[in-house]
């Protein structure tokens, strides 16, 4: 199997493949909802980002990242990159809960594990994209 093809996305066959697809769709739905709420300026999201203290621009950036990552999860070719982007975003979310705003970091941690697993299952796609970028 060539690792420099963007269509390469090594996901195990059978039940694991079905589970990976279900995880991708569920995670995409969660991140589309969360990112959409941030972009729409839902009062709860505005309050959270006021508490973080960086500014509302950061809420918008986070919303765009979450929506872009969610869209990436929906396609096998980009699922690895989408999962990686969202796992890193959720790692930042966990740290924000632990060290800045308080509250439970468990939801962000669960989403980080799920999106990290998606990235791992689709790691061949990540390698393919990186190899393609090397050729540019």
C-alpha angles and dihedrals in degrees: 000000000000115000095201096066117101089213092062111105111155107208119160116252128248125017095358090056091051091047090049091052092049091048091050093052094044093046091047090052091050094049094044088054095045095042091045090052090052093048092046091053096238105192093239090055092046089052093050092051091046087055091050087055101211096106140263091277086073090057089055093048091048091049092051091048092050094048092046091048091048091053089048090055091059095066123061092220093057100028093098094053092042090050092048093048092049094044090055090046091052091047086058088047091053091051091047091054093046099045109020119024105016123214126109118326091190097098091051090045092051091049090047091054092046095048091042089054090050090051090049094049090050097039092123088065090053091050090048092054092046091050090049090052090052089058093055 
